[in-house]
Amino acid sequence: MKRTYERLLFMAIGALISFTAYIIGCASYTGNIQAQTAQQISDEIVTRKIRVVNAEGETIVTIGDIGGGGSILVNNKEGKRNVAIGSLLGGGWLSIHPDEGALGAIIRTTDNTPIMEFLNGSQTILLIGAGEDGGIVRTYNNAGQMVALMGADEEGGIMANLNNAGEILGSISFNEYGGVMETYNNAGQVVTAIGSNQNGNGVVQISNNKGERAVSMFVKSLGNRSFGGSIDVFNDAGLRVTRIDAALYGGFVQNWNNAGLRVTRIGAGPDGGFVGVSNDAGEWTGNLPPR
């Protein structure tokens, strides 16, 4: 009986020693983990480049110094560039690439001015940015030639279309009196213009291939009072030779010679139609009906 008791007592003491050792071991292991974790925490990592690869070993992210400034490069799973962010002299940049890795779009800051470009291969096909007077949008053909422009000038907004040779063909702009729409020939001369004049009335002007005025259509007015439409026809010397307009009693047509003297007039009067003629000196020689 006594031996049995002693045997049980030794077993209990052994178990207590083993449990105590286990507790001490666990405490020591936990302390080591905490110490290791504390050693891994850092307020700053100093390096020149960080590179992340996928399971196939292709680089998918690169963070580092490129061209003297910070950059982040993001690639697809084949290792081709998709997105890049970086800094340059005067600002930053962001580029977006199709899956084949070519440059598709770029946003950059140059001289404190943001610019966005869309590209087809190496050619810019659309540019959005800022000009001297405000925002500007330019579109280009695949040869890199600008074919359309929208922006701001000193008067306000402006839109222009160009041919593949870079020659302007048409524009919409503003002046001190209002909107103006112009078309150009291949020599760059304005051949038609539609706009408004100082009285707020519409005006149409047609020019020859030298840009010289040939026909004008406008509204005659005095202050806020309108007297109807008018058409002026000019010769190659720029002199008015014919005017067709609305008058007090109806239509009225006048003709001038090359010396600028009025020689005929046809119109409607209070008693009906009439015709008047003059000589080369501008002196009236007769009227039908006689007056």
C-alpha positions in Angstrom: 0.0 0.0 0.0 2.8 2.3 0.9 4.7 1.6 -2.3 1.6 2.3 -4.3 1.1 5.6 -2.7 4.8 6.6 -3.2 4.5 5.5 -6.9 1.4 7.8 -7.4 3.1 10.7 -5.6 6.2 10.4 -7.9 3.9 10.3 -10.9 2.1 13.5 -9.8 5.3 15.3 -9.2 6.6 14.3 -12.6 3.4 15.5 -14.3 3.7 18.8 -12.5 7.3 19.3 -13.5 6.4 18.5 -17.2 3.4 20.9 -17.2 5.6 23.7 -15.6 8.2 23.1 -18.3 5.5 23.3 -21.0 4.2 26.6 -19.6 7.7 28.1 -19.5 8.4 26.8 -23.1 5.2 28.4 -24.4 5.9 31.7 -22.8 9.4 31.7 -24.2 8.1 30.8 -27.7 5.4 33.6 -27.6 8.1 36.1 -26.5 10.3 35.1 -29.4 7.4 35.6 -31.9 6.6 39.0 -30.4 10.2 40.0 -30.6 10.5 38.8 -34.1 7.4 40.7 -35.1 8.6 43.9 -33.5 11.9 43.5 -35.3 10.0 43.2 -38.7 8.0 46.5 -38.3 9.8 49.5 -39.8 8.8 53.1 -40.4 10.9 53.4 -43.5 12.2 51.1 -46.3 15.1 52.5 -48.3 15.7 50.9 -51.7 16.2 51.9 -55.3 13.7 49.5 -56.9 11.0 47.0 -55.9 10.0 44.4 -58.5 7.0 42.0 -58.2 6.7 38.9 -60.3 3.9 36.5 -61.0 4.0 32.7 -60.7 5.6 32.4 -64.2 8.4 34.8 -63.2 7.1 37.7 -65.4 7.6 41.1 -63.8 4.1 42.6 -63.2 4.9 45.7 -61.0 8.1 47.8 -60.8 8.5 50.6 -58.3 11.7 52.6 -58.5 13.8 55.4 -59.9 13.4 55.8 -63.7 14.9 58.9 -65.4 15.7 60.6 -62.1 12.2 60.5 -60.7 9.8 58.1 -59.0 7.9 55.7 -61.2 5.4 52.8 -61.0 5.2 50.4 -63.9 2.3 47.9 -64.1 2.5 45.0 -66.7 0.1 42.4 -67.8 0.7 38.7 -67.2 2.9 38.5 -70.3 5.1 41.2 -68.9 4.0 43.9 -71.4 3.3 47.4 -70.1 -0.3 48.4 -69.3 0.0 51.4 -67.0 2.9 53.7 -66.0 3.0 56.6 -63.5 5.9 58.8 -63.0 7.4 62.3 -62.5 9.3 64.5 -64.9 10.7 68.0 -65.0 7.7 70.4 -64.5 5.2 67.8 -63.4 4.0 64.2 -63.6 2.8 61.7 -66.2 0.4 58.8 -66.6 0.5 56.5 -69.6 -2.0 53.7 -70.6 -1.0 51.0 -73.0 -3.0 48.4 -75.0 -2.2 44.7 -74.4 0.5 44.7 -77.1 2.4 47.2 -75.0 2.3 50.2 -77.4 1.5 53.7 -76.1 -2.3 54.3 -76.2 -2.8 57.5 -74.1 -0.7 59.7 -71.9 -1.5 62.4 -69.4 1.3 64.8 -68.6 2.1 68.2 -67.1 4.3 70.5 -69.1 5.2 74.0 -67.9 2.4 73.6 -65.3 -0.1 72.9 -68.1 -1.9 69.5 -68.1 -2.1 67.7 -71.5 -3.8 64.5 -72.5 -2.8 62.7 -75.7 -4.4 59.7 -77.4 -2.1 57.9 -79.9 -2.4 55.4 -82.7 1.0 53.8 -82.8 3.5 56.6 -82.6 1.1 59.3 -84.0 -1.0 61.6 -81.8 -4.6 61.4 -83.0 -6.3 63.5 -80.2 -4.8 66.1 -77.9 -6.7 67.9 -75.0 -4.9 70.6 -73.2 -4.6 74.3 -72.6 -3.6 77.2 -74.9 -2.8 80.9 -74.3 -6.5 81.8 -74.0 -8.0 78.6 -72.4 -8.8 75.0 -73.2 -8.0 73.4 -76.6 -8.8 70.2 -78.4 -7.0 69.0 -81.5 -7.6 65.9 -83.6 -5.1 64.5 -86.1 -5.2 62.0 -89.0 -3.0 58.9 -89.0 -0.2 60.8 -90.7 0.0 63.2 -87.8 -1.6 66.1 -89.5 -4.1 68.2 -87.5 -7.5 68.2 -89.1 -9.8 69.7 -86.5 -9.4 72.3 -83.7 -11.7 73.5 -80.9 -10.6 76.0 -78.3 -10.6 79.5 -77.1 -9.2 82.8 -78.4 -9.3 86.4 -77.2 -12.9 86.7 -78.4 -14.3 83.4 -77.1 -14.7 79.9 -78.5 -13.5 78.8 -81.9 -13.8 75.6 -84.0 -11.9 74.9 -87.2 -11.6 72.1 -89.8 -8.5 71.5 -92.0 -7.8 69.2 -94.9 -5.1 66.6 -95.0 -2.5 69.1 -96.2 -3.1 71.2 -93.1 -5.1 74.0 -94.9 -8.0 75.4 -93.0 -11.4 74.8 -94.8 -13.9 76.2 -92.3 -14.2 77.8 -88.9 -16.7 79.0 -86.4 -15.7 81.8 -84.1 -16.8 85.0 -82.4 -16.1 88.6 -82.8 -17.3 91.8 -81.0 -20.7 91.5 -82.7 -21.4 87.8 -82.3 -20.8 84.5 -84.0 -19.1 84.1 -87.4 -18.9 81.0 -89.6 -16.3 81.1 -92.5 -15.3 78.7 -95.3 -11.9 78.8 -97.1 -10.7 77.7 -100.5 -7.6 75.6 -100.9 -5.5 78.7 -101.2 -6.5 79.7 -97.6 -8.7 82.6 -98.7 -12.1 83.2 -97.0 -14.7 82.7 -99.7 -17.9 82.7 -97.6 -18.7 84.3 -94.2 -21.9 84.2 -92.2 -22.3 86.3 -89.0 -23.9 89.3 -87.4 -23.1 93.0 -87.7 -23.0 95.9 -85.2 -26.8 96.2 -85.3 -27.4 92.5 -84.4 -28.6 91.6 -87.9 -27.4 88.7 -90.0 -24.8 89.1 -92.7 -23.6 86.8 -95.5 -20.5 87.7 -97.6 -19.2 85.8 -100.6 -15.7 86.4 -101.9 -13.8 85.5 -105.1 -10.8 83.2 -105.1 -8.6 86.1 -104.1 -10.6 86.7 -100.9 -12.1 89.9 -102.4 -15.8 90.6 -101.6 -18.1 89.8 -104.4 -21.6 89.6 -102.9 -23.0 90.7 -99.6 -26.4 90.0 -98.1 -27.5 91.9 -95.0 -30.5 93.6 -93.3 -30.9 97.3 -93.6 -31.8 98.9 -90.3 -31.7 102.1 -88.3 -31.3 101.4 -84.6 -33.8 98.7 -83.7 -35.9 99.4 -86.8 -35.4 97.0 -89.7 -36.2 98.0 -93.4 -35.8 94.6 -94.9 -33.1 92.6 -96.7 -30.4 93.9 -99.1 -28.0 92.3 -101.6 -24.9 94.1 -102.8 -22.9 92.9 -105.8 -19.2 94.1 -106.3 -16.9 94.1 -109.4 -13.3 92.8 -109.4 -12.1 96.2 -108.3 -14.2 95.9 -105.1 -16.7 98.6 -106.2 -20.4 98.0 -105.6 -22.2 97.9 -109.0 -25.7 96.5 -108.0 -27.9 96.7 -105.0 -31.2 94.8 -104.5 -33.2 95.6 -101.4 -36.5 96.2 -99.9 -37.7 99.8 -99.8 -40.7 101.8 -98.5 -43.1 100.7 -101.3 -41.6 97.3 -102.3 -38.5 96.0 -104.1 -35.8 98.4 -105.4 -32.8 97.7 -107.7 -30.0 100.1 -108.3 -26.9 99.9 -110.6 -23.6 101.8 -110.6 -21.0 102.2 -113.3 -17.3 101.4 -112.7 -16.8 105.0 -111.7 -19.1 104.5 -108.8 -22.0 106.6 -110.3 -25.5 105.3 -110.1 -26.9 105.0 -113.6 -30.2 103.0 -113.2 -32.9 102.3 -110.7 -35.9 100.1 -110.8 -38.5 99.9 -108.1 -41.9 100.3 -106.7 -43.3 103.7 -105.8 -46.6 104.9 -104.4 -48.2 104.8 -107.8 -46.6 101.6 -109.1 -43.4 100.6 -110.8 -40.8 103.0 -112.2 -37.5 103.0 -114.0 -34.9 105.8 -113.8 -31.7 106.2 -115.8 -28.6 108.5 -115.6 -25.7 109.4 -117.9 -22.1 108.7 -117.2 -21.9 111.9 -115.2 -24.5 110.6 -112.8 -27.1 113.1 -114.1 -30.7 111.8 -114.3 -31.9 111.7 -117.9 -35.3 110.2 -117.6 -37.9 108.2 -115.7 -40.6 105.8 -116.7 -43.3 106.8 -116.1 -42.3 110.5 -116.5 -42.4 112.6 -113.4 
